[in-house]
Amino acid sequence: MSKFIQIQSTGGPSVLQIVEKDLRAPRAGEVRLIQDAIGLNFVDTMIRKGQYPIALPAVPGFEAAGTITEVGSGVEGLLVGDRVAYFFSEGAYATERIIPTAPLIRLPADISNETAATFLAKGGTAWMGMRGLHDLKSPDTVLVLGASGSVGAILSRWAKSLGATVIGVAGSPDKFDKVAAGATHAFYAGEPDIAAKIRTIAPDGVDVVYDLVGRATFALGVSSVRDGGVIATIGAASGQPAPTPDLVRRGVVVRSGGTPQYVWGSAVEIATTQLWDALRSGIFSDLETTRYPFDEIARAHDDMDNRRLSGLPVLIA
């Protein structure tokens, strides 16, 4: 029987319950997938808390990787034994599932299932920031607010590898070293005169601000961006920011969006190919992975809630 992690009601990590059930056979356009690794993302905690619209009961999770064991009628290009991953398909918290083929991405031989489940959604979000919300150029100076988080850590290292000058801001002093390892310059959010220090590095202001925090850091982004620059808001862990009228006068563009809005269709192959190449290059090699056994999902969510993650989180089925 397959195991699923299900929520009947919203609340704390204790609402995540493991249930077992038999799977039906795949229908037309579907496959049966045994999942080795499941990506854990901040949006999963939002679903559990009732902050993201979803019908209950529900199986959280949007990202996983595994091996196809059965193929429904009409499926082309995928065979039993193929390793695949996906980054936006509801119901990922499962050891085995039936899934349509549309979101599936065939994995290269040198990209493991665990690596794919750990990096695909987070790397795709970073790619969206560098290519969808702002087309990053090598001379750019960028400010990453929330650079110690999973997406921020990936985006910082990737942008730096492309030649950008990266100013990373950590949420606290204990995360400073992690941010410094992936940035050209590093600060922590409570540092005195941080806005002035950023302007010392970029006197006219940075070309783009990647804000992965939201309301708590938005003012720093506004004070740091150059006239005519871009503020790319990716996530809002501290709440949605309120753009100021002054940004219009200064010609600053505020852009936001979800990864599926930018990484879809032909962009999926472009983004994933570039992500795999970045992984092969070793630019993320200093980032640790925090592995959780499938039956310890509540502990994983508790760690995410309380910002105790020491690495990129992944659930091992």
C-alpha positions as CSV (number, residue, x, y, z in Angstrom):
1,M,0.0,0.0,0.0
2,S,1.1,3.6,-0.6
3,K,1.6,6.0,2.2
4,F,0.3,9.6,2.1
5,I,0.7,12.5,4.4
6,Q,-2.7,14.1,4.7
7,I,-4.3,17.0,6.5
8,Q,-8.0,16.9,7.6
9,S,-7.9,20.4,9.2
10,T,-5.4,23.3,9.3
11,G,-3.1,24.0,12.2
12,G,0.3,23.1,13.6
13,P,2.6,20.3,12.5
14,S,0.5,17.7,14.4
15,V,-2.3,17.9,11.8
16,L,0.0,16.1,9.3
17,Q,-1.1,12.5,9.5
18,I,0.2,9.4,7.6
19,V,-2.5,7.3,6.0
20,E,-2.2,4.2,3.8
21,K,-4.4,3.4,0.7
22,D,-4.3,1.3,-2.4
23,L,-3.7,3.2,-5.7
24,R,-5.9,2.8,-8.7
25,A,-4.4,2.0,-12.1
26,P,-3.2,5.0,-14.1
27,R,-5.7,6.3,-16.7
28,A,-5.0,7.8,-20.1
29,G,-2.2,10.3,-19.8
30,E,-1.1,9.2,-16.4
31,V,1.7,7.2,-14.8
32,R,2.3,5.5,-11.5
33,L,5.3,6.9,-9.8
34,I,7.3,5.6,-6.8
35,Q,8.8,8.6,-5.1
36,D,12.2,8.4,-3.5
37,A,12.5,12.1,-2.5
38,I,10.0,14.9,-1.9
39,G,10.9,18.6,-1.8
40,L,9.9,20.6,1.2
41,N,9.0,24.3,0.6
42,F,7.7,27.2,2.6
43,V,4.4,27.1,0.7
44,D,3.8,23.6,2.3
45,T,3.6,25.2,5.7
46,M,1.2,27.9,4.4
47,I,-1.1,25.1,3.2
48,R,-1.0,23.4,6.6
49,K,-1.8,26.6,8.4
50,G,-4.7,27.5,6.0
51,Q,-2.9,30.4,4.4
52,Y,-3.0,28.9,0.9
53,P,-6.3,28.0,-0.7
54,I,-6.8,24.3,-1.0
55,A,-9.7,21.9,-0.4
56,L,-9.6,19.6,2.6
57,P,-8.8,16.9,3.2
58,A,-5.6,17.4,1.2
59,V,-2.2,15.9,0.6
60,P,0.3,18.8,0.7
61,G,3.5,19.1,-1.3
62,F,4.1,20.2,-4.9
63,E,7.6,18.7,-5.7
64,A,9.1,15.2,-5.8
65,A,11.2,12.8,-7.9
66,G,10.9,9.1,-8.5
67,T,10.7,6.2,-10.9
68,I,7.8,5.3,-13.2
69,T,6.4,1.8,-12.5
70,E,3.2,1.8,-14.7
71,V,2.1,3.8,-17.7
72,G,-1.5,4.6,-18.7
73,S,-2.9,4.6,-22.3
74,G,-1.8,7.3,-24.7
75,V,1.4,8.2,-22.8
76,E,4.2,9.1,-25.2
77,G,7.9,9.7,-24.5
78,L,7.8,8.1,-21.0
79,L,8.5,4.4,-20.2
80,V,8.5,2.2,-17.1
81,G,11.8,2.6,-15.4
82,D,12.3,6.3,-16.4
83,R,13.3,8.6,-13.6
84,V,11.3,11.9,-13.5
85,A,10.7,14.9,-11.3
86,Y,8.1,17.6,-11.0
87,F,7.9,21.0,-9.2
88,F,4.3,22.0,-9.2
89,S,1.7,19.2,-8.8
90,E,-0.4,19.1,-5.7
91,G,-0.2,15.9,-3.6
92,A,3.5,15.3,-3.5
93,Y,3.7,14.0,0.1
94,A,3.4,10.4,-0.9
95,T,5.6,7.3,-1.2
96,E,3.8,6.5,-4.5
97,R,1.1,8.3,-6.5
98,I,-0.8,8.5,-9.8
99,I,0.1,11.6,-11.7
100,P,-0.5,13.2,-15.1
101,T,2.5,13.3,-17.4
102,A,2.2,17.0,-18.1
103,P,4.4,18.3,-15.2
104,L,6.9,15.5,-15.4
105,I,10.5,16.2,-16.3
106,R,12.8,13.4,-17.3
107,L,16.0,13.4,-15.2
108,P,19.5,13.2,-16.7
109,A,21.6,10.2,-15.6
110,D,23.9,12.3,-13.5
111,I,21.1,14.1,-11.5
112,S,19.9,12.0,-8.7
113,N,16.3,11.9,-7.5
114,E,17.3,13.4,-4.2
115,T,19.1,16.3,-5.9
116,A,16.2,16.9,-8.2
117,A,13.7,17.0,-5.4
118,T,15.9,19.2,-3.3
119,F,16.7,21.8,-6.1
120,L,14.0,21.8,-8.7
121,A,11.4,24.1,-7.2
122,K,13.9,26.3,-5.4
123,G,16.2,26.5,-8.4
124,G,13.3,27.1,-10.7
125,T,12.3,30.0,-8.4
126,A,15.8,31.4,-8.5
127,W,15.8,31.1,-12.3
128,M,12.5,33.0,-12.4
129,G,14.1,35.8,-10.5
130,M,17.1,36.1,-12.8
131,R,15.3,35.6,-16.1
132,G,11.6,36.2,-15.6
133,L,11.3,39.1,-13.1
134,H,14.6,40.7,-14.2
135,D,16.9,39.6,-17.0
136,L,20.2,39.5,-15.0
137,K,23.3,40.9,-16.7
138,S,26.9,40.3,-15.6
139,P,27.5,44.0,-14.7
140,D,24.4,44.1,-12.4
141,T,24.7,44.8,-8.7
142,V,22.0,42.9,-6.9
143,L,20.7,42.9,-3.3
144,V,19.3,39.6,-2.0
145,L,17.1,40.1,1.1
146,G,16.7,36.7,2.8
147,A,19.9,35.4,1.3
148,S,20.2,32.7,4.0
149,G,17.0,31.0,3.0
150,S,16.9,28.1,0.5
151,V,15.9,30.1,-2.6
152,G,18.1,33.1,-1.5
153,A,21.1,30.9,-1.0
154,I,20.7,29.4,-4.5
155,L,19.9,32.7,-6.2
156,S,22.9,34.4,-4.6
157,R,25.4,31.8,-5.7
158,W,23.9,31.5,-9.2
159,A,23.9,35.3,-9.8
160,K,27.4,35.6,-8.6
161,S,28.6,32.8,-10.9
162,L,27.0,34.8,-13.8
163,G,29.2,37.8,-13.0
164,A,26.8,39.9,-10.9
165,T,28.0,41.7,-7.7
166,V,25.8,40.2,-5.0
167,I,25.0,41.9,-1.7
168,G,23.4,39.3,0.6
169,V,21.5,40.1,3.7
170,A,21.0,37.5,6.4
171,G,18.1,37.6,8.9
172,S,20.4,37.2,11.9
173,P,24.2,37.2,12.8
174,D,24.3,33.4,13.1
175,K,23.4,33.1,9.4
176,F,26.0,35.6,8.3
177,D,28.7,33.0,7.4
178,K,26.3,31.1,5.1
179,V,25.4,34.3,3.3
180,A,29.0,35.5,3.0
181,A,29.9,32.2,1.4
182,G,27.5,32.9,-1.5
183,A,27.8,36.7,-1.9
184,T,30.3,39.4,-2.9
185,H,29.3,41.4,0.2
186,A,27.3,40.3,3.2
187,F,25.3,41.9,6.0
188,Y,22.7,40.9,8.6
189,A,19.4,42.7,8.7
190,G,19.8,44.3,12.2
191,E,23.3,45.7,11.4
192,P,23.6,49.5,12.2
193,D,23.5,51.8,9.2
194,I,23.0,48.9,6.8
195,A,21.3,51.1,4.2
196,A,24.3,53.5,4.1
197,K,26.7,50.6,3.9
198,I,24.8,49.2,0.9
199,R,25.0,52.6,-0.8
200,T,28.7,52.7,-0.2
201,I,29.0,49.6,-2.4
202,A,26.4,50.9,-4.9
203,P,26.4,54.7,-4.7
204,D,23.6,55.1,-7.2
205,G,21.7,52.1,-5.8
206,V,21.5,48.4,-6.9
207,D,20.1,47.4,-10.2
208,V,17.7,44.8,-8.8
209,V,16.5,43.8,-5.3
210,Y,15.4,40.3,-4.8
211,D,13.2,40.4,-1.7
212,L,12.4,37.0,-0.4
213,V,11.1,38.2,3.0
214,G,8.3,40.8,2.3
215,R,7.1,43.5,4.5
216,A,9.9,43.4,7.1
217,T,12.6,44.1,4.5
218,F,10.8,46.0,1.8
219,A,11.8,49.5,3.1
220,L,15.5,48.5,2.9
221,G,15.0,47.4,-0.7
222,V,13.3,50.7,-1.5
223,S,16.2,52.7,0.0
224,S,18.8,50.6,-1.8
225,V,17.4,50.3,-5.4
226,R,18.6,52.8,-8.0
227,D,16.1,55.0,-9.9
228,G,14.8,53.0,-12.8
229,G,15.7,49.7,-11.1
230,V,13.7,46.7,-10.2
231,I,12.4,45.2,-7.0
232,A,11.5,41.5,-7.5
233,T,9.4,40.2,-4.7
234,I,9.6,36.4,-4.4
235,G,7.6,35.2,-1.5
236,A,6.4,37.1,1.5
237,A,7.2,35.2,4.7
238,S,6.7,38.4,6.8
239,G,3.6,39.6,5.0
240,Q,2.9,41.4,1.7
241,P,4.7,44.7,1.3
242,A,2.9,47.9,0.5
243,P,4.6,49.7,-2.4
244,T,5.2,53.4,-1.9
245,P,4.1,56.2,-4.3
246,D,7.7,57.4,-4.4
247,L,8.7,54.3,-6.4
248,V,6.6,55.5,-9.4
249,R,8.3,58.9,-9.3
250,R,11.7,57.2,-9.3
251,G,10.8,54.8,-12.1
252,V,11.3,51.7,-10.0
253,V,9.4,48.7,-11.2
254,V,8.0,46.2,-8.6
255,R,7.5,42.8,-10.1
256,S,6.2,39.6,-8.5
257,G,4.8,36.2,-9.5
258,G,4.9,32.5,-8.8
259,T,7.3,30.1,-10.4
260,P,4.6,28.3,-12.5
261,Q,3.7,31.6,-14.2
262,Y,7.3,31.9,-15.5
263,V,8.6,28.4,-15.7
264,W,6.1,26.7,-18.0
265,G,5.9,25.5,-21.6
266,S,9.3,25.8,-23.4
267,A,10.7,27.7,-20.4
268,V,10.7,24.5,-18.4
269,E,13.4,22.8,-20.5
270,I,15.5,26.1,-20.6
271,A,15.3,26.6,-16.9
272,T,16.0,22.9,-15.9
273,T,18.8,22.6,-18.4
274,Q,20.5,25.7,-16.9
275,L,19.8,24.5,-13.4
276,W,21.4,21.1,-14.1
277,D,24.4,22.8,-15.6
278,A,24.7,25.1,-12.6
279,L,24.6,22.0,-10.3
280,R,27.3,20.3,-12.4
281,S,29.5,23.3,-12.2
282,G,29.7,23.0,-8.4
283,I,28.4,26.5,-7.5
284,F,26.0,25.0,-4.9
285,S,28.4,22.5,-3.5
286,D,28.8,24.3,-0.2
287,L,25.0,24.1,0.4
288,E,24.0,21.3,2.8
289,T,21.0,19.1,2.5
290,T,18.8,18.4,5.5
291,R,17.1,15.0,5.1
292,Y,14.0,14.0,7.0
293,P,12.5,10.5,7.0
294,F,9.0,10.3,5.6
295,D,7.4,9.5,9.0
296,E,9.1,12.6,10.6
297,I,7.2,15.1,8.5
298,A,5.9,16.9,11.6
299,R,9.5,17.5,12.8
300,A,10.4,18.9,9.4
301,H,7.5,21.3,9.5
302,D,8.3,22.3,13.0
303,D,11.9,23.1,11.9
304,M,10.6,25.1,9.0
305,D,8.1,27.0,11.2
306,N,10.8,27.9,13.7
307,R,13.6,28.6,11.1
308,R,15.8,25.8,12.4
309,L,16.8,24.5,9.0
310,S,20.6,24.1,8.6
311,G,20.3,23.1,4.9
312,L,18.0,22.6,2.0
313,P,15.2,20.4,3.2
314,V,14.1,17.1,1.6
315,L,11.8,14.3,2.7
316,I,13.1,10.8,2.0
317,A,10.4,8.3,1.3
